[in-house]
Amino acid sequence: ELNQVTSLLGDHSESVFNQKALASSDESKVYVSLLSSDYDKIPNPLDIDVNHLSSHQINVGSYVRSDYLSLSTKTHTFDIVTEDNTYNFKIPVTENDHNKNIQNRVIDAINSRNIGINASLDTREKTSAIVLEGTLYGRGALANDLTFSIEDTTYGNSLAYTFGLDNNLQPPTDSEFNINGTQHFSSSNNISINNTVSIDLLAPTKHTVHITTT
């Protein structure tokens, strides 16, 4: 009876009974949705294994005593090199400074430039460290596949060295996954197949995730 009612509201091709949806056997690992109604372009079968996700670069600096001054009093300079540009920074240090307020000065200087790096401060008891996180996911074009690097341009007791700005904790990586047994790589954790199927890779899988059409 419901089918008869819907047939009165539109053409047969527009009926909800002709629409399809995708279902994942494990939505906590792989989420799928349809981008278009071109159902003939949906692979059958569609089995996915996720080896690892795409990640962004994270640098965690050295933890220094927050209320102590570890730097010489002068203007310290360093460069941040990205795939597109080199950015120069000058940070003055006076005898009235201490490590934490200098670190905050560095963080404000980086965040104000909008260079694709989010800077923040991590505090542990009486120590603190600068954290630099790249906004780009996937392997970079710099050495060791990085998306940004730090170049120290101050001699001696330098800010970049003392604060460990170039200490890389997590390098950026591409996602690695198999579709129907064929290996693929991507800089993103969202991929599409034939502009019809959207796939969000959410976590590595221990078992194959089966995508079905309903």
TAVEN-V512994 format. One record per helix or strand of 3 or more residues. SS is the DSSP state (hx for helix, st for strand). FROM is the first residue (numbers start at 1). TO is the last residue. Records with the same first field share a line. If there is no record, write none. Layout:
BEGIN
SS=FROM-TO  FROM-TO
END
This chain:
BEGIN
hx=2-9  12-14  16-18  39-41  99-113  143-145  159-162
st=22-24  30-34  46-52  55-60  75-82  86-92  117-124  127-137  148-152  168-170  175-179  182-186  190-193  197-201  209-213
END
